[in-house]
Amino acid sequence: RMARIVRTVKVVNNPFIKDLAKMVIGFVIGLPQLIWVMVMFSGILYLTGLFFRLTFGPESPTDRISDICPNGDDINLDSDPICDIATLYGEEFFHTVQVSMFTCFRFML
């Protein structure tokens, strides 16, 4: 029993364990700031996604022009004037707030 205690003390006194403990303590100390950065980042991303959804997205989610027009990549520029390419891409990348947030996140990268 005493040998186990001595062996545990030797492991704890190992310099690698001390460095690991310092790294864990540093992570725990910095965790609140990391959480606040994530909250602020998510809030800004939500607001920009909402703004772009209202600006570039369709008027209503059920009123999508992409249901009657071909894909924006396949459209001919001289085709039907109803199928405007800017409107098609706006609906593709900004048709919901979630998709708009993901598009804004991709812009940030």
Distance bins in CASP14 RR format, pairs under 12 A and 6 or more apart:
PFRMAT RR
TARGET T0000
AUTHOR 0000-0000-0000
RMODE 2
METHOD distances of the structure
MODEL  1
1 7 0 0 0 0 0 1 0 0 0 0 0
1 8 0 0 0 0 0 1 0 0 0 0 0
2 8 0 0 0 0 0 1 0 0 0 0 0
2 9 0 0 0 0 0 1 0 0 0 0 0
3 9 0 0 0 0 0 1 0 0 0 0 0
3 10 0 0 0 0 0 1 0 0 0 0 0
4 10 0 0 0 0 0 1 0 0 0 0 0
4 11 0 0 0 0 0 1 0 0 0 0 0
5 11 0 0 0 0 0 1 0 0 0 0 0
5 12 0 0 0 0 0 1 0 0 0 0 0
6 12 0 0 0 0 0 1 0 0 0 0 0
6 13 0 0 0 0 0 1 0 0 0 0 0
7 13 0 0 0 0 0 1 0 0 0 0 0
7 14 0 0 0 0 0 1 0 0 0 0 0
8 14 0 0 0 0 0 1 0 0 0 0 0
8 17 0 0 0 0 0 1 0 0 0 0 0
9 17 0 0 0 0 0 1 0 0 0 0 0
10 17 0 0 0 0 0 1 0 0 0 0 0
11 17 1 0 0 1 0 0 0 0 0 0 0
11 18 0 0 0 0 0 1 0 0 0 0 0
11 20 0 0 0 0 0 1 0 0 0 0 0
11 21 0 0 0 0 0 1 0 0 0 0 0
12 18 0 0 0 0 1 0 0 0 0 0 0
12 20 0 0 0 0 0 1 0 0 0 0 0
12 21 0 0 0 0 1 0 0 0 0 0 0
13 21 0 0 0 0 0 1 0 0 0 0 0
14 20 0 0 0 0 1 0 0 0 0 0 0
14 21 0 0 0 0 0 1 0 0 0 0 0
15 21 0 0 0 0 0 1 0 0 0 0 0
15 22 0 0 0 0 0 1 0 0 0 0 0
16 22 0 0 0 0 0 1 0 0 0 0 0
16 23 0 0 0 0 0 1 0 0 0 0 0
17 23 0 0 0 0 0 1 0 0 0 0 0
17 24 0 0 0 0 0 1 0 0 0 0 0
18 24 0 0 0 0 0 1 0 0 0 0 0
18 25 0 0 0 0 0 1 0 0 0 0 0
19 25 0 0 0 0 0 1 0 0 0 0 0
19 26 0 0 0 0 0 1 0 0 0 0 0
20 26 0 0 0 0 0 1 0 0 0 0 0
20 27 0 0 0 0 0 1 0 0 0 0 0
21 27 0 0 0 0 0 1 0 0 0 0 0
21 28 0 0 0 0 0 1 0 0 0 0 0
22 28 0 0 0 0 0 1 0 0 0 0 0
22 29 0 0 0 0 0 1 0 0 0 0 0
23 29 0 0 0 0 0 1 0 0 0 0 0
23 30 0 0 0 0 0 1 0 0 0 0 0
24 30 0 0 0 0 0 1 0 0 0 0 0
24 31 0 0 0 0 0 1 0 0 0 0 0
25 31 0 0 0 0 0 1 0 0 0 0 0
26 32 0 0 0 0 0 1 0 0 0 0 0
26 33 0 0 0 0 0 1 0 0 0 0 0
26 34 0 0 0 0 0 1 0 0 0 0 0
27 33 0 0 0 0 0 1 0 0 0 0 0
27 34 0 0 0 0 1 0 0 0 0 0 0
28 34 0 0 0 0 0 1 0 0 0 0 0
28 35 0 0 0 0 0 1 0 0 0 0 0
30 36 0 0 0 0 1 0 0 0 0 0 0
30 37 0 0 0 0 0 1 0 0 0 0 0
31 37 0 0 0 0 0 1 0 0 0 0 0
31 38 0 0 0 0 0 1 0 0 0 0 0
32 38 0 0 0 0 0 1 0 0 0 0 0
32 39 0 0 0 0 0 1 0 0 0 0 0
33 39 0 0 0 0 0 1 0 0 0 0 0
33 40 0 0 0 0 0 1 0 0 0 0 0
34 40 0 0 0 0 0 1 0 0 0 0 0
34 41 0 0 0 0 0 1 0 0 0 0 0
35 41 0 0 0 0 0 1 0 0 0 0 0
35 42 0 0 0 0 0 1 0 0 0 0 0
36 42 0 0 0 0 0 1 0 0 0 0 0
36 43 0 0 0 0 0 1 0 0 0 0 0
37 43 0 0 0 0 0 1 0 0 0 0 0
37 44 0 0 0 0 0 1 0 0 0 0 0
38 44 0 0 0 0 0 1 0 0 0 0 0
38 45 0 0 0 0 0 1 0 0 0 0 0
39 45 0 0 0 0 0 1 0 0 0 0 0
39 46 0 0 0 0 0 1 0 0 0 0 0
40 46 0 0 0 0 0 1 0 0 0 0 0
40 47 0 0 0 0 0 1 0 0 0 0 0
41 47 0 0 0 0 0 1 0 0 0 0 0
41 48 0 0 0 0 0 1 0 0 0 0 0
41 101 0 0 0 0 0 1 0 0 0 0 0
41 104 0 0 0 0 0 1 0 0 0 0 0
41 105 0 0 0 0 1 0 0 0 0 0 0
41 108 0 0 0 0 1 0 0 0 0 0 0
42 48 0 0 0 0 0 1 0 0 0 0 0
42 49 0 0 0 0 0 1 0 0 0 0 0
42 101 0 0 0 0 1 0 0 0 0 0 0
42 104 0 0 0 0 0 1 0 0 0 0 0
42 105 0 0 0 0 0 1 0 0 0 0 0
43 49 0 0 0 0 1 0 0 0 0 0 0
43 50 0 0 0 0 1 0 0 0 0 0 0
43 51 0 0 0 0 0 1 0 0 0 0 0
43 101 0 0 0 0 1 0 0 0 0 0 0
43 104 0 0 0 0 0 1 0 0 0 0 0
43 105 0 0 0 0 0 1 0 0 0 0 0
44 50 0 0 0 0 0 1 0 0 0 0 0
44 51 0 0 0 0 0 1 0 0 0 0 0
44 101 0 0 0 0 0 1 0 0 0 0 0
44 104 0 0 0 0 1 0 0 0 0 0 0
44 105 0 0 0 0 0 1 0 0 0 0 0
44 108 0 0 0 0 1 0 0 0 0 0 0
45 51 0 0 0 0 0 1 0 0 0 0 0
45 52 0 0 0 0 0 1 0 0 0 0 0
45 97 0 0 0 0 0 1 0 0 0 0 0
45 98 0 0 0 0 0 1 0 0 0 0 0
45 100 0 0 0 0 1 0 0 0 0 0 0
45 101 1 0 1 0 0 0 0 0 0 0 0
45 102 0 0 0 0 1 0 0 0 0 0 0
45 103 0 0 0 0 0 1 0 0 0 0 0
45 104 1 0 1 0 0 0 0 0 0 0 0
45 105 1 0 0 1 0 0 0 0 0 0 0
45 106 0 0 0 0 0 1 0 0 0 0 0
45 107 0 0 0 0 0 1 0 0 0 0 0
45 108 1 0 0 1 0 0 0 0 0 0 0
45 109 0 0 0 0 0 1 0 0 0 0 0
46 52 0 0 0 0 0 1 0 0 0 0 0
46 53 0 0 0 0 0 1 0 0 0 0 0
46 97 1 0 0 1 0 0 0 0 0 0 0
46 98 0 0 0 0 1 0 0 0 0 0 0
46 100 0 0 0 0 1 0 0 0 0 0 0
46 101 1 0 0 1 0 0 0 0 0 0 0
46 102 0 0 0 0 0 1 0 0 0 0 0
46 104 0 0 0 0 1 0 0 0 0 0 0
46 105 0 0 0 0 0 1 0 0 0 0 0
47 53 0 0 0 0 0 1 0 0 0 0 0
47 54 0 0 0 0 0 1 0 0 0 0 0
47 97 0 0 0 0 0 1 0 0 0 0 0
47 100 0 0 0 0 0 1 0 0 0 0 0
47 101 0 0 0 0 1 0 0 0 0 0 0
47 104 0 0 0 0 1 0 0 0 0 0 0
48 54 0 0 0 0 0 1 0 0 0 0 0
48 55 0 0 0 0 0 1 0 0 0 0 0
48 56 0 0 0 0 0 1 0 0 0 0 0
48 94 0 0 0 0 0 1 0 0 0 0 0
48 97 0 0 0 0 0 1 0 0 0 0 0
48 100 0 0 0 0 1 0 0 0 0 0 0
48 101 1 0 0 1 0 0 0 0 0 0 0
48 102 0 0 0 0 0 1 0 0 0 0 0
48 103 0 0 0 0 1 0 0 0 0 0 0
48 104 1 0 1 0 0 0 0 0 0 0 0
48 105 0 0 0 0 1 0 0 0 0 0 0
48 106 0 0 0 0 0 1 0 0 0 0 0
48 107 0 0 0 0 1 0 0 0 0 0 0
48 108 0 0 0 0 1 0 0 0 0 0 0
49 55 0 0 0 0 1 0 0 0 0 0 0
49 56 0 0 0 0 1 0 0 0 0 0 0
49 57 0 0 0 0 0 1 0 0 0 0 0
49 93 0 0 0 0 0 1 0 0 0 0 0
49 94 1 0 0 1 0 0 0 0 0 0 0
49 95 0 0 0 0 0 1 0 0 0 0 0
49 96 0 0 0 0 1 0 0 0 0 0 0
49 97 1 0 0 1 0 0 0 0 0 0 0
49 98 0 0 0 0 1 0 0 0 0 0 0
49 99 0 0 0 0 1 0 0 0 0 0 0
49 100 1 0 1 0 0 0 0 0 0 0 0
49 101 1 0 1 0 0 0 0 0 0 0 0
49 102 0 0 0 0 1 0 0 0 0 0 0
49 103 1 0 0 1 0 0 0 0 0 0 0
49 104 1 0 1 0 0 0 0 0 0 0 0
49 105 0 0 0 0 1 0 0 0 0 0 0
49 106 0 0 0 0 0 1 0 0 0 0 0
49 107 0 0 0 0 1 0 0 0 0 0 0
49 108 0 0 0 0 0 1 0 0 0 0 0
50 56 0 0 0 0 0 1 0 0 0 0 0
50 57 0 0 0 0 0 1 0 0 0 0 0
50 94 0 0 0 0 0 1 0 0 0 0 0
50 96 0 0 0 0 0 1 0 0 0 0 0
50 97 1 0 1 0 0 0 0 0 0 0 0
50 98 0 0 0 0 0 1 0 0 0 0 0
50 99 0 0 0 0 0 1 0 0 0 0 0
50 100 1 0 0 1 0 0 0 0 0 0 0
50 101 0 0 0 0 1 0 0 0 0 0 0
50 104 0 0 0 0 1 0 0 0 0 0 0
51 57 0 0 0 0 0 1 0 0 0 0 0
51 94 0 0 0 0 1 0 0 0 0 0 0
51 97 0 0 0 0 0 1 0 0 0 0 0
51 100 0 0 0 0 1 0 0 0 0 0 0
51 101 0 0 0 0 0 1 0 0 0 0 0
51 103 0 0 0 0 0 1 0 0 0 0 0
51 104 0 0 0 0 1 0 0 0 0 0 0
52 90 0 0 0 0 1 0 0 0 0 0 0
52 93 0 0 0 0 1 0 0 0 0 0 0
52 94 1 0 1 0 0 0 0 0 0 0 0
52 95 0 0 0 0 0 1 0 0 0 0 0
52 96 0 0 0 0 0 1 0 0 0 0 0
52 97 0 0 0 0 1 0 0 0 0 0 0
52 99 0 0 0 0 1 0 0 0 0 0 0
52 100 1 0 1 0 0 0 0 0 0 0 0
52 101 0 0 0 0 1 0 0 0 0 0 0
52 102 0 0 0 0 0 1 0 0 0 0 0
52 103 1 0 0 1 0 0 0 0 0 0 0
52 104 1 0 0 1 0 0 0 0 0 0 0
52 105 0 0 0 0 0 1 0 0 0 0 0
52 106 0 0 0 0 0 1 0 0 0 0 0
52 107 0 0 0 0 1 0 0 0 0 0 0
53 59 0 0 0 0 0 1 0 0 0 0 0
53 60 0 0 0 0 0 1 0 0 0 0 0
53 61 0 0 0 0 0 1 0 0 0 0 0
53 90 0 0 0 0 1 0 0 0 0 0 0
53 91 0 0 0 0 0 1 0 0 0 0 0
53 93 0 0 0 0 1 0 0 0 0 0 0
53 94 1 0 1 0 0 0 0 0 0 0 0
53 95 1 0 0 1 0 0 0 0 0 0 0
53 96 1 0 0 1 0 0 0 0 0 0 0
53 97 1 0 1 0 0 0 0 0 0 0 0
53 98 0 0 0 0 1 0 0 0 0 0 0
53 99 0 0 0 0 1 0 0 0 0 0 0
53 100 1 0 1 0 0 0 0 0 0 0 0
53 101 0 0 0 0 1 0 0 0 0 0 0
53 102 0 0 0 0 0 1 0 0 0 0 0
53 103 0 0 0 0 1 0 0 0 0 0 0
53 104 0 0 0 0 1 0 0 0 0 0 0
54 60 0 0 0 0 0 1 0 0 0 0 0
54 90 0 0 0 0 0 1 0 0 0 0 0
54 94 0 0 0 0 1 0 0 0 0 0 0
54 95 0 0 0 0 0 1 0 0 0 0 0
54 96 0 0 0 0 0 1 0 0 0 0 0
54 97 0 0 0 0 1 0 0 0 0 0 0
54 100 0 0 0 0 1 0 0 0 0 0 0
55 86 0 0 0 0 0 1 0 0 0 0 0
55 90 0 0 0 0 1 0 0 0 0 0 0
55 93 0 0 0 0 0 1 0 0 0 0 0
55 94 1 0 0 1 0 0 0 0 0 0 0
55 100 0 0 0 0 1 0 0 0 0 0 0
55 104 0 0 0 0 0 1 0 0 0 0 0
56 86 0 0 0 0 1 0 0 0 0 0 0
56 87 0 0 0 0 1 0 0 0 0 0 0
56 88 0 0 0 0 0 1 0 0 0 0 0
56 89 0 0 0 0 1 0 0 0 0 0 0
56 90 1 0 1 0 0 0 0 0 0 0 0
56 91 0 0 0 0 1 0 0 0 0 0 0
56 92 0 0 0 0 1 0 0 0 0 0 0
56 93 1 0 0 1 0 0 0 0 0 0 0
56 94 1 0 1 0 0 0 0 0 0 0 0
56 95 0 0 0 0 1 0 0 0 0 0 0
56 96 0 0 0 0 0 1 0 0 0 0 0
56 99 0 0 0 0 0 1 0 0 0 0 0
56 100 1 0 0 1 0 0 0 0 0 0 0
56 103 0 0 0 0 1 0 0 0 0 0 0
56 104 0 0 0 0 0 1 0 0 0 0 0
57 63 0 0 0 0 0 1 0 0 0 0 0
57 64 0 0 0 0 1 0 0 0 0 0 0
57 65 0 0 0 0 0 1 0 0 0 0 0
57 66 0 0 0 0 0 1 0 0 0 0 0
57 86 0 0 0 0 0 1 0 0 0 0 0
57 87 0 0 0 0 1 0 0 0 0 0 0
57 88 0 0 0 0 0 1 0 0 0 0 0
57 89 0 0 0 0 1 0 0 0 0 0 0
57 90 1 0 1 0 0 0 0 0 0 0 0
57 91 1 0 1 0 0 0 0 0 0 0 0
57 92 0 0 0 0 1 0 0 0 0 0 0
57 93 0 0 0 0 1 0 0 0 0 0 0
57 94 1 0 1 0 0 0 0 0 0 0 0
57 95 1 0 0 1 0 0 0 0 0 0 0
57 96 0 0 0 0 1 0 0 0 0 0 0
57 97 0 0 0 0 0 1 0 0 0 0 0
57 99 0 0 0 0 1 0 0 0 0 0 0
57 100 1 0 0 1 0 0 0 0 0 0 0
57 103 0 0 0 0 0 1 0 0 0 0 0
58 64 1 0 1 0 0 0 0 0 0 0 0
58 65 1 0 0 1 0 0 0 0 0 0 0
58 66 0 0 0 0 1 0 0 0 0 0 0
58 67 0 0 0 0 0 1 0 0 0 0 0
58 84 0 0 0 0 0 1 0 0 0 0 0
58 87 1 0 0 1 0 0 0 0 0 0 0
58 88 0 0 0 0 0 1 0 0 0 0 0
58 89 0 0 0 0 0 1 0 0 0 0 0
58 90 1 0 0 1 0 0 0 0 0 0 0
58 91 1 0 1 0 0 0 0 0 0 0 0
58 92 0 0 0 0 0 1 0 0 0 0 0
58 93 0 0 0 0 0 1 0 0 0 0 0
58 94 0 0 0 0 1 0 0 0 0 0 0
58 95 1 0 1 0 0 0 0 0 0 0 0
58 96 0 0 0 0 1 0 0 0 0 0 0
58 99 0 0 0 0 0 1 0 0 0 0 0
58 100 0 0 0 0 0 1 0 0 0 0 0
59 65 0 0 0 0 1 0 0 0 0 0 0
59 87 0 0 0 0 0 1 0 0 0 0 0
59 90 0 0 0 0 0 1 0 0 0 0 0
59 91 0 0 0 0 0 1 0 0 0 0 0
59 95 0 0 0 0 0 1 0 0 0 0 0
60 91 0 0 0 0 0 1 0 0 0 0 0
60 95 0 0 0 0 0 1 0 0 0 0 0
60 96 0 0 0 0 0 1 0 0 0 0 0
61 67 0 0 0 0 0 1 0 0 0 0 0
61 91 0 0 0 0 1 0 0 0 0 0 0
61 94 0 0 0 0 0 1 0 0 0 0 0
61 95 1 0 0 1 0 0 0 0 0 0 0
61 96 1 0 0 1 0 0 0 0 0 0 0
61 97 0 0 0 0 0 1 0 0 0 0 0
61 98 0 0 0 0 0 1 0 0 0 0 0
61 99 0 0 0 0 0 1 0 0 0 0 0
61 100 0 0 0 0 0 1 0 0 0 0 0
62 91 0 0 0 0 0 1 0 0 0 0 0
62 95 0 0 0 0 0 1 0 0 0 0 0
63 87 0 0 0 0 0 1 0 0 0 0 0
63 91 0 0 0 0 1 0 0 0 0 0 0
63 95 0 0 0 0 0 1 0 0 0 0 0
64 83 0 0 0 0 0 1 0 0 0 0 0
64 87 0 0 0 0 1 0 0 0 0 0 0
64 88 0 0 0 0 1 0 0 0 0 0 0
64 90 0 0 0 0 0 1 0 0 0 0 0
64 91 1 0 1 0 0 0 0 0 0 0 0
64 92 0 0 0 0 1 0 0 0 0 0 0
64 94 0 0 0 0 0 1 0 0 0 0 0
64 95 1 0 0 1 0 0 0 0 0 0 0
64 96 0 0 0 0 0 1 0 0 0 0 0
65 71 0 0 0 0 0 1 0 0 0 0 0
65 72 0 0 0 0 0 1 0 0 0 0 0
65 75 0 0 0 0 0 1 0 0 0 0 0
65 80 0 0 0 0 0 1 0 0 0 0 0
65 81 0 0 0 0 0 1 0 0 0 0 0
65 82 1 0 0 1 0 0 0 0 0 0 0
65 83 1 0 0 1 0 0 0 0 0 0 0
65 84 1 0 0 1 0 0 0 0 0 0 0
65 85 0 0 0 0 0 1 0 0 0 0 0
65 86 0 0 0 0 0 1 0 0 0 0 0
65 87 1 0 1 0 0 0 0 0 0 0 0
65 88 1 0 0 1 0 0 0 0 0 0 0
65 89 0 0 0 0 0 1 0 0 0 0 0
65 90 0 0 0 0 1 0 0 0 0 0 0
65 91 1 0 0 1 0 0 0 0 0 0 0
65 92 0 0 0 0 0 1 0 0 0 0 0
65 95 0 0 0 0 0 1 0 0 0 0 0
66 72 0 0 0 0 1 0 0 0 0 0 0
66 73 0 0 0 0 0 1 0 0 0 0 0
66 74 0 0 0 0 0 1 0 0 0 0 0
66 75 0 0 0 0 0 1 0 0 0 0 0
66 82 0 0 0 0 0 1 0 0 0 0 0
66 83 0 0 0 0 1 0 0 0 0 0 0
66 84 0 0 0 0 0 1 0 0 0 0 0
66 85 0 0 0 0 0 1 0 0 0 0 0
66 87 0 0 0 0 1 0 0 0 0 0 0
66 88 1 0 1 0 0 0 0 0 0 0 0
66 89 0 0 0 0 1 0 0 0 0 0 0
66 90 0 0 0 0 1 0 0 0 0 0 0
66 91 1 0 1 0 0 0 0 0 0 0 0
66 92 1 0 0 1 0 0 0 0 0 0 0
66 93 0 0 0 0 0 1 0 0 0 0 0
66 94 0 0 0 0 0 1 0 0 0 0 0
66 95 0 0 0 0 1 0 0 0 0 0 0
67 82 0 0 0 0 0 1 0 0 0 0 0
67 83 0 0 0 0 0 1 0 0 0 0 0
67 88 0 0 0 0 0 1 0 0 0 0 0
67 91 0 0 0 0 1 0 0 0 0 0 0
67 95 0 0 0 0 0 1 0 0 0 0 0
68 75 0 0 0 0 0 1 0 0 0 0 0
68 79 0 0 0 0 0 1 0 0 0 0 0
68 80 0 0 0 0 1 0 0 0 0 0 0
68 82 1 0 0 1 0 0 0 0 0 0 0
68 83 1 0 0 1 0 0 0 0 0 0 0
68 87 0 0 0 0 0 1 0 0 0 0 0
68 88 0 0 0 0 0 1 0 0 0 0 0
68 91 0 0 0 0 0 1 0 0 0 0 0
69 75 1 0 0 1 0 0 0 0 0 0 0
69 76 0 0 0 0 0 1 0 0 0 0 0
69 79 0 0 0 0 1 0 0 0 0 0 0
69 80 1 0 0 1 0 0 0 0 0 0 0
69 81 0 0 0 0 0 1 0 0 0 0 0
69 82 1 0 0 1 0 0 0 0 0 0 0
69 83 1 1 0 0 0 0 0 0 0 0 0
69 84 0 0 0 0 1 0 0 0 0 0 0
69 85 0 0 0 0 1 0 0 0 0 0 0
69 87 0 0 0 0 1 0 0 0 0 0 0
69 88 1 0 0 1 0 0 0 0 0 0 0
69 89 0 0 0 0 0 1 0 0 0 0 0
69 91 0 0 0 0 1 0 0 0 0 0 0
69 92 0 0 0 0 0 1 0 0 0 0 0
70 76 0 0 0 0 1 0 0 0 0 0 0
70 79 0 0 0 0 1 0 0 0 0 0 0
70 80 0 0 0 0 1 0 0 0 0 0 0
70 82 0 0 0 0 0 1 0 0 0 0 0
70 83 1 0 0 1 0 0 0 0 0 0 0
70 85 0 0 0 0 0 1 0 0 0 0 0
70 88 0 0 0 0 1 0 0 0 0 0 0
70 92 0 0 0 0 0 1 0 0 0 0 0
71 83 0 0 0 0 0 1 0 0 0 0 0
71 85 0 0 0 0 0 1 0 0 0 0 0
71 88 1 0 0 1 0 0 0 0 0 0 0
71 89 0 0 0 0 0 1 0 0 0 0 0
71 91 0 0 0 0 0 1 0 0 0 0 0
71 92 0 0 0 0 1 0 0 0 0 0 0
72 79 0 0 0 0 0 1 0 0 0 0 0
72 83 0 0 0 0 1 0 0 0 0 0 0
72 84 0 0 0 0 1 0 0 0 0 0 0
72 85 1 0 1 0 0 0 0 0 0 0 0
72 86 0 0 0 0 1 0 0 0 0 0 0
72 87 0 0 0 0 1 0 0 0 0 0 0
72 88 1 0 1 0 0 0 0 0 0 0 0
72 89 1 0 0 1 0 0 0 0 0 0 0
72 90 0 0 0 0 1 0 0 0 0 0 0
72 91 0 0 0 0 1 0 0 0 0 0 0
72 92 1 0 0 1 0 0 0 0 0 0 0
72 93 0 0 0 0 0 1 0 0 0 0 0
73 85 0 0 0 0 1 0 0 0 0 0 0
73 88 0 0 0 0 1 0 0 0 0 0 0
73 89 0 0 0 0 1 0 0 0 0 0 0
73 92 0 0 0 0 1 0 0 0 0 0 0
74 83 0 0 0 0 0 1 0 0 0 0 0
74 85 0 0 0 0 0 1 0 0 0 0 0
74 88 0 0 0 0 1 0 0 0 0 0 0
75 81 0 0 0 0 0 1 0 0 0 0 0
75 82 0 0 0 0 0 1 0 0 0 0 0
75 83 1 0 1 0 0 0 0 0 0 0 0
75 84 0 0 0 0 1 0 0 0 0 0 0
75 85 1 0 1 0 0 0 0 0 0 0 0
75 86 0 0 0 0 0 1 0 0 0 0 0
75 87 0 0 0 0 0 1 0 0 0 0 0
75 88 1 0 0 1 0 0 0 0 0 0 0
75 89 0 0 0 0 1 0 0 0 0 0 0
75 92 0 0 0 0 0 1 0 0 0 0 0
76 83 0 0 0 0 1 0 0 0 0 0 0
76 85 0 0 0 0 1 0 0 0 0 0 0
77 83 0 0 0 0 0 1 0 0 0 0 0
77 84 0 0 0 0 0 1 0 0 0 0 0
77 85 1 0 0 1 0 0 0 0 0 0 0
77 86 0 0 0 0 0 1 0 0 0 0 0
77 88 0 0 0 0 0 1 0 0 0 0 0
78 85 0 0 0 0 0 1 0 0 0 0 0
79 85 0 0 0 0 1 0 0 0 0 0 0
79 88 0 0 0 0 0 1 0 0 0 0 0
80 87 0 0 0 0 0 1 0 0 0 0 0
80 88 0 0 0 0 0 1 0 0 0 0 0
81 87 0 0 0 0 0 1 0 0 0 0 0
82 88 0 0 0 0 0 1 0 0 0 0 0
83 89 0 0 0 0 0 1 0 0 0 0 0
83 91 0 0 0 0 0 1 0 0 0 0 0
84 90 0 0 0 0 1 0 0 0 0 0 0
84 91 0 0 0 0 0 1 0 0 0 0 0
85 91 0 0 0 0 0 1 0 0 0 0 0
85 92 0 0 0 0 0 1 0 0 0 0 0
86 92 0 0 0 0 0 1 0 0 0 0 0
86 93 0 0 0 0 0 1 0 0 0 0 0
86 94 0 0 0 0 0 1 0 0 0 0 0
87 93 0 0 0 0 0 1 0 0 0 0 0
87 94 0 0 0 0 0 1 0 0 0 0 0
87 95 0 0 0 0 0 1 0 0 0 0 0
88 94 0 0 0 0 0 1 0 0 0 0 0
88 95 0 0 0 0 0 1 0 0 0 0 0
89 95 0 0 0 0 0 1 0 0 0 0 0
89 103 0 0 0 0 0 1 0 0 0 0 0
90 96 0 0 0 0 0 1 0 0 0 0 0
90 99 0 0 0 0 1 0 0 0 0 0 0
90 100 0 0 0 0 1 0 0 0 0 0 0
90 103 0 0 0 0 1 0 0 0 0 0 0
91 99 0 0 0 0 1 0 0 0 0 0 0
91 100 0 0 0 0 0 1 0 0 0 0 0
91 103 0 0 0 0 0 1 0 0 0 0 0
92 99 0 0 0 0 1 0 0 0 0 0 0
92 100 0 0 0 0 0 1 0 0 0 0 0
92 102 0 0 0 0 0 1 0 0 0 0 0
92 103 0 0 0 0 1 0 0 0 0 0 0
93 99 1 0 0 1 0 0 0 0 0 0 0
93 100 1 0 0 1 0 0 0 0 0 0 0
93 101 0 0 0 0 0 1 0 0 0 0 0
93 102 0 0 0 0 1 0 0 0 0 0 0
93 103 1 0 1 0 0 0 0 0 0 0 0
93 104 0 0 0 0 1 0 0 0 0 0 0
93 105 0 0 0 0 0 1 0 0 0 0 0
93 106 0 0 0 0 1 0 0 0 0 0 0
93 107 0 0 0 0 1 0 0 0 0 0 0
94 100 1 0 1 0 0 0 0 0 0 0 0
94 101 0 0 0 0 1 0 0 0 0 0 0
94 102 0 0 0 0 0 1 0 0 0 0 0
94 103 1 0 0 1 0 0 0 0 0 0 0
94 104 0 0 0 0 1 0 0 0 0 0 0
94 107 0 0 0 0 0 1 0 0 0 0 0
95 102 0 0 0 0 0 1 0 0 0 0 0
95 103 0 0 0 0 0 1 0 0 0 0 0
96 102 0 0 0 0 1 0 0 0 0 0 0
96 103 0 0 0 0 0 1 0 0 0 0 0
97 103 0 0 0 0 0 1 0 0 0 0 0
97 104 0 0 0 0 0 1 0 0 0 0 0
98 104 0 0 0 0 0 1 0 0 0 0 0
98 105 0 0 0 0 0 1 0 0 0 0 0
99 105 0 0 0 0 0 1 0 0 0 0 0
99 106 0 0 0 0 0 1 0 0 0 0 0
100 106 0 0 0 0 0 1 0 0 0 0 0
100 107 0 0 0 0 0 1 0 0 0 0 0
101 107 0 0 0 0 0 1 0 0 0 0 0
101 108 0 0 0 0 0 1 0 0 0 0 0
102 108 0 0 0 0 0 1 0 0 0 0 0
102 109 0 0 0 0 0 1 0 0 0 0 0
103 109 0 0 0 0 0 1 0 0 0 0 0
END
